[in-house]
Amino acid sequence: MRVTFRFNKRQSHFMRHLLLLILSLSLYSESEAFVVKGVVSDAKNSPLYQVNVYIPGTSIGAITNDKGEYSISVPTVECDIQFSLLGYKSKLVHVNSNLEKRVELNILLEENTSELNAITISADRKAFIKRLVQGASNYRSDWEKKTEIYNCKVYSRSTLEVTRMIRDTTDSTEKSWKDLKSIETLLESVAQIHHTKNNIQAHVEAYEDHVVDKDKLGVSVGMNIEYGEQGIMSQFSGWDDPYLLNSPLYFTDYNLFDNNMSKKELADKMIVSPLSPSAFLNYKYELVGIDSLYNRKFYKIKCTPLFKEEPTLNGSLWIQDTTFIIGKIELSMNNSVMHTFKDFLWKESFMPIQDTWVTSSKELTTLATEGRSQYLGKIKVVYSSYDFEQTVRFNLAKNEIQSYAQDALDRDSCYWINEQVVPLELIEKKHIQMQDSLQFEIDQPNYYDKIDSAYNKITFWDVTLSGIGIRNREKGTAYYIAPIIGQLNFFGIGGYRHNLSGAFSKEFDNDFYLETDGMIDYGFNNKDVRGKVGVGLTYLPRKFVRTFVRFGDYYDLLNDYASLTTFFSRSNYVRNQQFSVAQRMEIVNGMYAELTVDYCDQKPINNLIQDNWSGQVFGDVNSPISFTRYRKFEIRLDMQIRLGQSYYYKRNKKIVTGFKYPEIFFKYRKGIPNILNSEVNFDYVELGARDEFDVPRIGEGAWSILGGAFVNKASLRIAEYKYFRGSDYFFFSNPLSSFQLMGPTFLTPNSYFRGNYIHHFKGMFLNKIPLVNKLRLEEAAGGAFIMIPSENFYHQEIYIGLERAVRIKRQLFKFGLYAVTADSNIDASNYTLKFGISFWNTYTKKWSY
C-alpha cells in the first residue's frame, strides 16, 4: 500500500524550519555530551587536591578532589582548558573531542620554585594560608581512616637533668658560683603498640629505671592524718615527678588533631590546637618559608596566639599543599599560662608509610626552676616498624592499657646498646656508668648495713622535729617514732596529754605489704592512759586485697571531717573501746569493696575533768555530748565503683591510671543487737557520685551528690547519726564536700540529699582585659544545697571568687578570696567573705578543689 503526503507551499516552508530546528538541537546535544575528565598530579605522581580546572573566559570549571580527579562538561567541540594551583606552574591545554562524548586527560603540573615571593606579596596570601590550615584540619578524617588500625615499635627515653648553682670553693678572692649538673631521673623503654580507633595498648618488651634498687633505697615510713571524706581507694596509685612529663602511655600523648587538648601538667585549661575548627579565633598564621621533606614540598606556617594569657601554642607547622599532610611541627607555650614550667617545646616529625604519613619521632622538652636549681626534662620517642596489614592484638583485658614481658625489667646492658636508637648524651652516659658501678658496690656484702647505719644515725633535729626513722633496706623494713613536737598534745581531752606514736612497715619481695601504726597517751588531769593499734597486710596486691585489724581504748572523733572550730572541741569526742576487722578487695576492675566488722563500747566524756581554756576557746560547742553508755556490734559495707577504669600490671602490682565515668559510692551500715551485748539496731544506706569535666574555653567543673537514709531506727544512738562538716569563720572549706554558711556543726538521724558544684573559669573573662591579665587571676563560682524533708530543712548557698596559683618549690598552691551568700527556711540570708587554699596533686594532676 502506498501512502502519499501532499503539502501546500505554506506547509512546506514550515517543515523546512522544523527540520533545521531538530538538526540544531541534535548538534547542541552532541556538544553537551562532550565531557573531559582525568587526574591531576605532581612530578612524583602524587594526586593534587583543589586544582582549579576551567575554560578561560567562561564560568565553566571544576576543582579536583582528594584523589586529584576532575570532570568538566564543555559546550563546544574543541576548547582550551586551564589547570592552575598556587605553588605550581599553570598549564593551558587545547582539547578536541573528535566527536567523542568523553575525553580522558591526565595532567602533570610542575612546582613553581619562585612561588614563595609571589605568595608573600600576593593579595591572595591570606586565602592561601587559610586554605592550607583548613585543609590540614580537614585532613584529620582521612588520616584517621588510614591509621585506624596499626602496630608499631616504640623506643622512648625520659631524662630529668638538674643544674644546681653552688659556690666555687676554689675561688678564694670572689664569691663566685658554678653549675653542677646531674641526672635525677633516667628511664628507658621499648614497647610494641597496638592502635585501634578507640583504643591504644602497649606491650613493654623492656623497661629500665637507671636508679639503683630504687624500691629498696626508697623504703620509708611515716604517720599521716586522714581528714575529710575518704574512699576505700585513693584516686590513683603511684607517684609522679612534677618536673617530668611522664605517664604510662606518654608516647601516645600530644596529638595535634585533638581540637582541645587536656594537659593538666602544662595548664589547667584545655589547650586549643592550631588545627582545630576554632583555630582562627585564637591564632594568626603567617607563611614564612618552603622546605623539602622526603623530597616533597611543604609550606612552613607560623602560628601565633591572639591571646597570650590563654593556653595556646606558638611555633611552626609544615603543611603540604593539595594533600594537606603535616610533615613536621615545632610548638612551644607561653610560660605565663604554665604553673610548673618556664619553657615547653614540642617537636614531632612525620614520615610517609604506604599511602599515609605517620609519626617518626617525637620530643618533649620542659624547663622548670626552683631557687638556684634548674630542672630540664626531656622525653625522646622514636617510632618504627609500622604494620597496617598483620596487626596483632595483645592478650589484654578491655581497660588494661599495657603489659610487661616476663623479663622486661631484667634486660642487660648489651640489650640496651642495641636498642638505643637515640644516641645517649654525655651526661646520660656518665650517669648510667655511675649507676652500674654503684650497683656493683651495692651487691657487695654489708653494703646495706653501711648505708642504713648512716641513715639510722639519730640527731637532735630528728628527736625534736622530724622523728626517728630506722630502716633495713636488705630486709625491707622500716620503723618510725614521732618527734617530741608530735608528742605534745596541748589540746587533749582534759588538758595536756603526752602522746607516743609510731609505725612499722615491711615490703616483701613478692610485693606483699605489712603496715602497722600505734599510739599511747597519758592525760595528767584525769590520770588516764589511752591507746590504739592497727595492723594491716596487703597479700594480693594485684587485687588490692588487704586485711586490717584495729583495737584499742582511746578518745575517738564523732565527726572526722568536722569544721576547724569544732574538730578539737569536746563535743566531737567520745571514749571508744574498739575491736574491728576490715577486709578490702577489688571484686572486678574498678569495683572496690571493704567489709568491716566493728565492736565498740561507747562512753561519753562528760564525767571527765575538763580544762578551763577549752570552754573559752570553743564556747557553746565545747560541751561533751551526753548519752548513756552502750555497746555496738556493726557490720559496714563500703563500695567504690569506677566504670571504665584503666590500669596496668607491673610485676605483682596493679597501677590504676584513671577512669572515664563518674565515680560512684555506696555504703551500708547495719547495727545488730544482742551480739556481745550489743544495744543498737539500725540500718543506714548511702549512695553518692562525683565527677570532674573540662569545657573547652570555659574552664572545668566538678560536682558531687550524696543521699542517705536510716531505713531502720529501732535503736539508734546520737553517736551513730549522720554528721556533716560544719562551717568555719572566714575559711573556705572544700566546696565539694562541705557548706560554707550552715553553722559550726550539723547532724541528723533522718534522710537527706545534698549536692555541691564548683566551676573554675580559668581566666575566661579576666584574661581578655589588658593589664588585668598580667595578674593571672582566675574566676570561680559555684553553689551547694542540702535538704532534710522530714525536718522541713532546706539550705542553699552560692559563691563567686578570685583565685591565684602560686608555686613554692615543687608544690603548687591556689589561694582564693570568695564572696558567699546563703539562705535557708530556718535562718535569714547571710553574706560573708572567705579565704581558701587548694593544693595540687602532682600525680593525679588535679587540685584538691
Secondary structure, DSSP 8 states (H G I E B T S, - for coil): --------HHHHHHHHHHHHHHHHHHHHHHHHT-EEEEEEE-TT--B-SS-EEE-TTSS-EEE--TTSEEEEE-SSSEEEEEEE-TTB--EEEEEE-TT-SEEE--EE--B-TTHHHHHHHSTTHHHHHHHHHHHHHHHHHHHHHHTSSEEEEEEEEEEEEEEEEEE-TT-SSS--EEEEEEEEEEEEEEEEEEEETTEEEEEEEEEEE-STTHHHHT---------S---SS-S--S---TTS---TTGGG---TT-SEE--TTT-SS-EE-TTSTTGGGTEEEEEEEEEEETTEEEEEEEEEES-TTSSBEEEEEEE-TTT--EEEEEEEE-GGG-SS-SEEEEEEEEEEETTEEEEEEEEEEEEEEETTEEEEEEEEEEEEEEESSS----S--TTEEEEE-TTGGG--HHHHHHH--S---HHHHHHHHHHHHHHHHHTSTTHHHHHHHHHT---HHIIIII-EEEEETTTTEEEEE--HHHHEETTSTTS-EEEEEEEEEEE-TTS-EEEEEEEEEEETTTTEEEEEEEEEEEEEGGGTEEEEEEEEEEEEES-TT--HHHHTSGGGEEEEEEEEEEEEEEEETTEEEEEEEEEEEEE-STTS---HHHHHHHGGGGS------EEEEEEEEEEEEETT-EEEEETTEEEEEE-SS-EEEEEEEEE-SSGGG---EEEEEEEEEEEEEEETTTEEEEEEEEEEEEEEEEE--GGGSEEEE---SSB---TTT--SSS-SEEEESS-EEEEEEEEE-TTTTGGGSTTGGGG--EEEEEEEEEEEGGGTEEEEEEEEEEEEEEEETTEEEEEEEEEEEEEESSS--EEEEEEEEEEEETTTTEE--
